[in-house]
Amino acid sequence: TKALKAKGQQLKGAQQLRKRKIRASPRFKRPDTYRPPRTPKYARRSLPRRNSLDAFKIMQYPLTTESSMKKIEEQNTLVFIVDKRSSKPLIKDAVKRLYDIQASKVNTLIRPDGLKKAYVKLSAEHDALDVANKIGII
């Protein structure tokens, strides 16, 4: 399926050639599924690990193509390239933290070159054109 192919590209990178898989055993192992990060009641280690996906790492850069400009003007939507491992809630929080805007919805896709693109639809009280000017897209 598309999702499994995208997951494989995310793990390996988009540059590798696809190899034919030979199934030598009759047993089929079910593929791993997404496991959300845990939220424990107390820390199991004295010094917690540094969060590798902070807001600055998640939001890599805004896209400035013609189609993304059209989205800004007509659909009140900003388009960003984000880290491949980031989820929609993480992207939503990162946008709020970095640009002080409330996102109503986030759509993501993984491009054929292996980068993840996020469409961030802003809530009605924020105008995408003003935010784009503030960021420096336009």
N, C-alpha and C positions, 0 to 999 in steps of 0.2 A: 504494500500500500504506500501511498504518498508519505504518510507520517513516518513510517519505518525507514523509507529512503532518506527523508530529511534528517532523521535521528542519526542514521549512519553517516551522512555527510557531516553532521555536526561533530560527531566523535572523531572521525578520521580526517576530515578536511575534504575539500571539493576537488583537489588536484589528482587524486589517485585514480588509476584505471580500475574498472570494475572486473573482478575475477569471477569465474564460474565456480559455484560452490558444489562440491561433490558430497552427496549424502551417502556415507558408507554404512551407517547403522539405521535400523528401523525405528529407533527411539527418537522422538522429536522433542527438543528442549524448548519450552515456551520462552519467548524473548522477554527481557527485562522491561518493566513498565516504569513510568515516572513515579518517583517517591518524593513527596514534598519535604522540605527541610524540617527537622524536628524542632519543637519548642519545649525544652525540658523545664521542669519546675525549679531545679537547682543545677549548678554547674558541676560536671563530673571531673573537671580538671582545674588546677589552681589558676592557670593563666589561659584564658580563652584564645582560640586562634583568631588572627586578624581576618576580618571579612574581606574576601577577595573581590566581591561584587558590590562595591559601593556605588553611589550615584554617578560619580565621575567616570567609573569604569563601564557602567551600564550604557550610558548615553555617549556614543562615540562622536558622531557628528550629524548635523542636519543635512538632508538631501536638498539640492537646489535645482533639480531638473524642471523642465517645463510642466510635466505632469504633476509634480509636487507643488509647483506654484499655483496651478489650477485648483488643486485640492485646498490650498490655503485660502484662495479667494472665494471659491464657491461652496466648499463643504466645511469650513472652519476647522480644518485638520492640518496638523503638522506632520511631516514625514522625517523620521530619523533612522540612521543605521545604529543598531544597538549590539551589545555583546550577545553571542550566540547562546550562552547559558542562561540569560535573563528571562524571567517569566513576565506575563502581562501585569500582575500586581506589582512586581519589582519595577517595571518600566513606569507604571502610573505614579508610584511613590517617588521615583527619581525625577520625573518631570515636575512634580509638586515641589520637591526640595530645591532643584536647581533653578527653576524659572518662576516659582511662586504662582503657578496656574493649576486649576483643577481640571483634570481630564475626565470626561464622561465615559469614554470607551477607548480601548486599545486593541487594534488588530495587528497581528504579526504574520510574517511569511519569511521563509528562508529562500533567498535568491539562488539562481543556478551557480553563481560564483562562490556560494557558501556563506555569504553574509546575511545577517538577519535584519529585516526591514520592519519598522514599527510605524503604523498609522495611528497618531494620537489625536482623537477627536476631542476638542475642547468643549467645556460646558458653555451654556448660553451667555453667562456674564463675562466671559473672556472672548476677545476678538483675535483670531489667528494672525491677521495682518499686523496688529499692534505688537503682538508677541514676537512675530518674525522680525519686525523692525528692531525691537529691543535686543534680540539675540544677534542680529546682524546678517540674517539670511538675505533680506531685500536691501 
